[in-house]
Amino acid sequence: MELENLSDVRVLLLAGKGSSTQILRTVFNIAGVTKVIGVDEPRRAIELLCIEHFHAVFFEGALEHDGMPFAQAARRLPAMLNPMIAIFAVFPEARKRDVETARDLGVHDVICRPVSPKTVMTKLRSVLVAPRPFIAAPSFFGPDRRAKTRAGTPPSKERRERVARKTKISVALI
């Protein structure tokens, strides 16, 4: 998809009512995303994703739809128009376990607040211009989690290797 600006991008924003949601809407507007549909219930978001076309979904926190995490429901429900839609989780603070859980549920990326217009533009452009391939397995359906190698750089062997931590050595003096 060729993008000059983000004015034609449709975004579904799933967040509660409050100042953080209004700030996120303002950030989208500054980034050039003018077609933002906001809902505050996961059930309504799933309904919209089943009947309307969106380019991306931004949702706050760990929401659930009928006992299933929202991202997983958006990926696995058979009625979804686009189960490969770009899904971003927005957290006030993201601990490592939050990022890992979101990743394992099929979220494209986790964004921490405060969110800047540059971050929104960068994340949206990355998934719209060069979408990642999707993996469909019995226990996972979502974007490929492996990092791409940058053009012109050979893949690093050390990237997947565990590096031994410094160990304390006790030396007995005789």
C-alpha positions in Angstrom: 0.0 0.0 0.0 1.4 3.4 -1.0 1.0 6.0 1.7 1.6 9.7 1.2 -0.4 10.5 4.3 -2.6 8.7 6.7 -5.9 10.6 6.0 -7.5 7.5 4.2 -6.6 5.1 7.0 -9.5 3.8 9.1 -8.6 3.1 12.7 -10.8 1.4 15.3 -10.0 2.7 18.8 -11.2 0.4 21.6 -10.7 2.3 24.9 -12.7 3.5 27.8 -14.1 7.0 28.2 -11.6 9.4 29.7 -8.8 11.8 29.2 -6.3 9.2 28.0 -8.7 8.2 25.2 -9.2 11.9 24.2 -5.4 12.3 24.2 -5.0 9.3 21.9 -7.7 10.7 19.5 -5.7 14.0 19.4 -2.5 12.1 18.7 -4.2 10.3 15.8 -5.5 13.6 14.5 -2.0 15.2 14.6 -0.5 12.2 12.9 -3.0 12.7 10.1 -5.4 9.8 10.9 -8.8 11.5 10.7 -11.0 8.4 10.3 -11.0 7.1 13.9 -14.0 5.1 15.2 -14.1 4.9 18.9 -15.9 2.2 21.0 -15.7 1.4 24.7 -16.8 -2.3 24.7 -14.9 -5.2 23.2 -18.2 -6.8 22.0 -19.0 -3.7 19.9 -15.5 -3.6 18.5 -15.8 -7.2 17.4 -19.2 -6.5 15.8 -17.6 -3.6 13.8 -14.7 -5.7 12.7 -17.1 -8.2 11.4 -19.1 -5.7 9.2 -16.7 -2.9 8.4 -13.2 -2.6 7.0 -10.5 -1.1 9.1 -6.7 -0.8 8.6 -5.7 -1.0 12.2 -7.1 -1.5 15.8 -5.6 0.2 18.8 -6.9 -1.1 22.2 -6.1 -0.2 25.7 -5.0 -2.8 28.3 -6.1 -6.4 28.6 -9.7 -6.4 27.4 -11.7 -9.6 26.9 -14.6 -10.6 24.6 -16.7 -13.5 26.0 -13.9 -14.8 28.2 -11.3 -14.7 25.3 -8.6 -12.0 25.2 -9.7 -9.3 22.6 -6.7 -9.8 20.3 -7.2 -13.5 20.2 -11.0 -13.1 19.5 -10.2 -10.6 16.7 -7.9 -13.2 15.1 -9.8 -16.4 15.5 -13.5 -15.6 15.2 -14.8 -17.0 11.9 -17.0 -13.9 11.1 -14.1 -11.5 11.0 -13.7 -9.6 7.7 -9.9 -9.4 8.1 -8.3 -11.6 10.8 -4.9 -10.3 9.7 -5.7 -6.7 10.7 -3.0 -4.8 12.4 -3.6 -4.8 16.2 -1.8 -2.6 18.6 -2.0 -2.7 22.4 -1.6 0.5 24.3 -0.5 0.3 27.9 0.2 2.9 30.5 3.3 0.9 31.4 4.2 -2.3 29.7 6.0 -4.9 31.8 7.9 -7.7 30.0 5.1 -10.2 30.7 2.5 -7.8 29.2 4.5 -7.5 26.0 5.0 -11.3 25.8 1.4 -12.0 26.5 0.2 -9.5 23.9 2.7 -10.9 21.4 1.5 -14.5 22.0 -2.1 -13.4 21.5 -1.3 -12.1 18.0 -0.8 -8.3 18.7 1.5 -6.6 16.1 3.1 -4.3 18.6 2.8 -2.8 22.1 2.8 0.9 22.6 3.4 2.6 25.9 1.8 5.9 26.9 2.4 8.7 26.4 1.9 8.1 22.7 3.5 10.5 20.2 2.2 11.3 16.7 5.6 10.1 15.4 5.1 6.7 17.0 1.6 6.3 15.6 2.8 7.3 12.1 5.8 4.9 12.2 3.8 1.9 13.5 0.9 2.4 11.1 3.2 2.9 8.1 5.3 -0.1 9.0 2.2 -2.5 9.0 0.5 -0.9 6.0 3.5 -0.5 3.6 5.3 -3.7 4.5 3.0 -6.1 6.3 4.6 -9.0 8.1 3.6 -12.5 7.1 1.2 -14.3 9.3 1.7 -17.6 11.0 -1.3 -20.0 11.3 -0.7 -22.8 13.8 -3.0 -24.7 16.2 -1.8 -22.6 19.2 -1.0 -19.3 17.5 -2.4 -17.1 14.7 -0.8 -13.8 14.2 2.0 -11.9 12.7 5.5 -13.5 12.3 7.3 -12.6 15.5 10.8 -13.0 14.1 12.6 -9.8 13.5 13.5 -9.0 10.0 17.1 -8.5 9.0 17.8 -5.0 7.8 18.7 -4.7 4.2 22.4 -5.0 3.6 23.3 -6.4 7.0 24.1 -10.1 7.4 22.1 -11.9 10.1 23.9 -11.9 13.4 24.7 -15.3 14.8 24.8 -13.9 18.3 21.2 -12.7 18.1 19.8 -16.0 19.2 22.7 -17.2 21.3 22.6 -17.0 25.0 25.5 -15.1 26.4 26.9 -16.4 29.7 26.7 -14.0 32.5 29.7 -13.2 34.6 30.2 -15.7 37.3 32.0 -15.3 40.5 35.0 -17.5 41.0 36.3 -18.3 44.4 39.9 -19.0 44.5 41.2 -20.9 47.6 44.6 -19.7 48.7 46.8 -22.5 49.9 
